[in-house]
């Protein structure tokens, strides 16, 4: 299903659209649709609801902030604590405090992963080189 909209464009942009459409043997509508597909940020609805409020602010970040976000890593001491709790859970029942801490650490790790990935997508959409994402730590 398609929707019709009316927009006003500067003459120079319209001429550029016409030339692109002519050279690519495509309609102006198709050129605009392709351009929007590649320039709009990814939809936040694709992110689990419990994380959306923490990921949404990335849309307002500048390039330097996004690059820093894409390079963040989970602190080593938290990974060690997380894995220690997972190992203990395999051997015995965790206390309510330990379960709560395990859930909290998992949430932090998941949120970090989502923010890093979303920052990388936003950088790429803005035309910047995406920093190499580190995957040295995994969540079980």
C-alpha positions as CSV (number, residue, x, y, z in Angstrom):
1,X,0.0,0.0,0.0
2,X,1.3,3.4,-0.8
3,X,0.4,6.9,0.4
4,X,0.4,10.1,-1.6
5,X,1.9,13.2,-0.1
6,X,2.7,16.7,-1.4
7,X,5.9,18.4,-0.5
8,X,7.5,21.6,-1.5
9,X,11.2,21.3,-2.7
10,X,13.7,23.9,-3.7
11,X,14.1,24.1,-7.4
12,X,17.7,22.9,-7.3
13,X,16.7,19.7,-5.4
14,X,13.9,19.0,-7.8
15,X,16.2,19.4,-10.8
16,X,18.6,17.0,-9.1
17,X,15.8,14.5,-8.6
18,X,14.7,14.8,-12.2
19,X,18.3,14.2,-13.4
20,X,18.8,11.2,-11.2
21,X,15.5,9.7,-12.3
22,X,16.3,10.2,-16.0
23,X,19.8,8.8,-15.6
24,X,18.7,5.8,-13.7
25,X,15.5,5.2,-15.7
26,X,13.4,5.3,-12.6
27,X,10.5,7.5,-11.5
28,X,11.0,10.5,-9.2
29,X,8.7,8.8,-6.8
30,X,11.0,5.7,-6.7
31,X,14.1,7.9,-6.2
32,X,12.5,9.7,-3.3
33,X,11.3,6.5,-1.7
34,X,14.8,4.9,-2.0
35,X,16.4,8.1,-0.6
36,X,14.1,8.1,2.4
37,X,14.6,4.4,3.0
38,X,18.3,5.0,3.3
39,X,18.2,8.2,5.2
40,X,15.5,7.7,7.9
41,X,16.8,6.3,11.3
42,X,15.8,2.8,12.1
43,X,12.5,2.5,13.8
44,X,12.6,2.3,17.6
45,X,9.7,-0.1,17.6
46,X,12.1,-2.7,16.5
47,X,13.8,-2.3,19.9
48,X,12.2,-4.1,22.9
49,X,9.9,-1.7,24.7
50,X,11.8,-1.9,28.0
51,X,14.9,-0.5,26.3
52,X,13.4,2.2,24.0
53,X,13.6,5.1,26.5
54,X,17.3,4.5,27.0
55,X,18.0,4.1,23.2
56,X,15.9,7.0,22.0
57,X,18.3,9.7,23.1
58,X,20.9,8.4,20.6
59,X,18.8,10.0,17.9
60,X,19.9,13.4,19.3
61,X,23.6,12.6,19.7
62,X,26.2,14.2,17.5
63,X,28.8,12.1,15.6
64,X,31.4,12.2,18.4
65,X,28.8,11.0,21.0
66,X,27.7,8.2,18.7
67,X,31.3,7.1,18.0
68,X,32.0,7.0,21.8
69,X,28.8,5.1,22.4
70,X,29.7,2.5,19.7
71,X,33.0,2.0,21.4
72,X,31.7,1.5,25.0
73,X,32.4,-1.8,26.7
74,X,30.9,-3.5,29.7
75,X,33.2,-3.2,32.7
76,X,35.3,-6.2,33.3
77,X,34.4,-6.5,37.0
78,X,30.7,-6.6,36.0
79,X,31.4,-9.4,33.5
80,X,33.2,-11.3,36.1
81,X,30.4,-10.9,38.6
82,X,27.8,-11.8,36.0
83,X,29.6,-15.0,35.0
84,X,30.3,-15.9,38.7
85,X,26.5,-15.7,39.3
86,X,25.8,-17.8,36.3
87,X,28.3,-20.4,37.4
88,X,26.8,-20.4,40.9
89,X,23.3,-20.7,39.5
90,X,24.4,-24.0,37.7
91,X,25.5,-25.4,41.0
92,X,22.9,-24.2,43.5
93,X,19.9,-22.0,43.9
94,X,20.6,-18.2,44.0
95,X,19.3,-16.0,46.8
96,X,16.7,-13.4,45.9
97,X,19.4,-10.7,46.1
98,X,21.7,-12.7,43.7
99,X,18.8,-13.3,41.3
100,X,18.0,-9.6,41.3
101,X,21.7,-8.7,40.7
102,X,21.9,-11.3,37.8
103,X,18.8,-9.8,36.2
104,X,20.2,-6.3,36.6
105,X,23.6,-7.1,35.1
106,X,21.9,-8.9,32.2
107,X,19.7,-5.8,31.6
108,X,22.8,-3.5,31.6
109,X,24.6,-5.8,29.2
110,X,21.6,-6.0,26.8
111,X,21.1,-2.3,27.0
112,X,24.8,-1.6,26.2
113,X,24.6,-4.0,23.2
114,X,21.5,-2.3,21.9
115,X,22.9,1.2,22.3
116,X,26.2,0.2,20.6
117,X,24.4,-1.4,17.7
118,X,22.0,1.5,17.3
119,X,24.8,4.0,17.5
120,X,26.6,2.1,14.7
121,X,23.5,2.1,12.5
122,X,23.0,5.9,13.0
123,X,26.6,6.6,12.2
124,X,26.4,4.6,9.0
125,X,23.1,6.3,8.0
126,X,24.7,9.6,8.5
127,X,27.5,8.6,6.2
128,X,30.3,8.0,8.7
129,X,32.5,5.0,9.0
130,X,31.3,2.7,11.6
131,X,33.9,1.9,14.3
132,X,34.8,-1.8,14.7
133,X,32.4,-3.2,17.2
134,X,34.2,-5.3,19.9
135,X,32.7,-8.7,20.6
136,X,35.2,-10.0,23.2
137,X,32.4,-10.4,25.8
138,X,29.2,-12.4,25.4
139,X,26.2,-12.8,27.5
140,X,25.0,-16.3,28.2
